[in-house]
């Protein structure tokens, strides 16, 4: 079902295909939710000054 490269990656991250899909979707949703905050920040920089960087740092630290 999965290619050799896919199986190797799943082994590296110690996840099943379903676990990997769910964790990737969770990250994608978190990043999508940042888009409105980033748009607002681009127009009015005093708002959401650390929201995106804090969220991305949290995503990377919790991998």
Protein Blocks (a to p, Z undefined) as FASTA:
>chain_A
ZZfklmmmmmmnopafklmmmmmmmmmmmmmmmmmmmmmmmmmmmgoklmmmmmmmmmmm
mZZ
